[in-house]
Amino acid sequence: MSWNNAAMANNALPSTNPYGNYTVVDTVPKELLHMVDSHWYQFPPMNPLWYSLVGFWMVVMGCLSVAGNFVVIWVFMNTKSLRTPANLLVVNLAMSDFLMMFTMFPPMVISCYWQTWTLGAFFCEIYAFLGSLFGCVSIWTMVFITADRYNVIVKGVSAEPLTSSGAMARIGGTWATALAWCLPPFFGWNRYVPEGNMTACGTDYLTETELSKSYLYIYSIWVYIFPLFYIIYSYTFIVKAVAAHEKGMREQAKKMGVKSLRSEEAQKTSAECRLCKVALMTVTLWFMAWTPYFIINWGGMFNKPMVTPLFSIWGSVFAKANAVYNPIVYAISHPKYRAALEKKLPCLACATEGRDGGSDASSTNTAQVSEKAESA
């Protein structure tokens, strides 16, 4: 009977498994086995090609993100005209993205090379902690950037302008709150464990205790669900305000018998519309990057069969790519940033002359007006 039971256990793996009775856990160092959930023992090793592809992807994304975000930080902080309260939030976003990739992409590449996590149990927890920390800082920085856009565009002249002290308070609060939320797994409220592909680490979404799940419930609401609905709500009114203002300007121009009004107010409306689109695109890309992690975590809690080692890869792949988006978006769409970049690093400046020069000029004038209003 014992031999039959062993045979049945061996046959539990899919019959198409080319690796025999090996599992994805077999290459994990012994000191990590206590952190690996029994759910992963049923899966065969992943095709080595996946490790090569993910490793290559991480090298490309890591180099682009570290270089891009460093340039954004350096240009903003060394250009006096760009050191506005609103841009302090942009710098904080670039800083969190820079630190995320600077600390996380080398371990991921090493793990892909060895096809398992080889850096020890403690560093596995640190890796997961840093990913959670910088991700939380990024999303709440995006929330405050959205709130500032709402304040400027929807409330207009009646809004209280963002000050440098107010921006620094928001930045400090973001880091403090993120740190407070990311420390509990070290003390028993959930935990940081290897993910199914065994090349990265994250929160434990497979432990079935209510205590462990409660952390993910609250954390998901705090760093994903609430910010998502807040940003959608804010941008709904931002788009409505911009559309209403542009409609009013068109009607006024029609009454005056001209095609458009070239006043400063019309220029401001055009620039605000462009900034709205840029910020909306940035936020959309951010949620595209972090939604896979949300699905993986909730899938692990309520539908374990859907979470396979290969499926768990996409959380890391999409999340790390997010750190590349922001410097590219701001380099292409921020006129004053492009001007500063052209002066300080001409080899990296975007060639924009002749493409939308008029819009750039009006946007630059608007940015100057906005800065004066904020400093007043």
Secondary structure, 3 states (H helix, E strand, C coil): CHHHHHHHHHCCCCCCCCCCCCCCCCCCCHHHHHHCCHHHHHCCCCCHHHHHHHHHHHHHHHHHHHHHHHHHHHHHHCCHHHCCHHHHHHHHHHHHHHHHHHHHHHHHHHHHHHCCCCCCHHHHHHHHHHHHHHHHHHHHHHHHHHHHHHHHHHHHHHCCCCCHHHHHHHHHHHHHHHHHHHCHHHHCCCCEEECCCCCCEEECCCCCCHHHHHHHHHHHHHHHHHHHHHHHHHHHHHHHHHHHHHHHHHHHHHHHCCCCCCCHHHHHHHHHHHHHHHHHHHHHHHHHHHHHHHHHHHHHHHCHHHCCHHHHHHHHHHHHHHHHHHHHHHHHHCHHHHHHHHHHCHHHCCCCCCCCHHHHHHHHHHHHHHHHHHHC
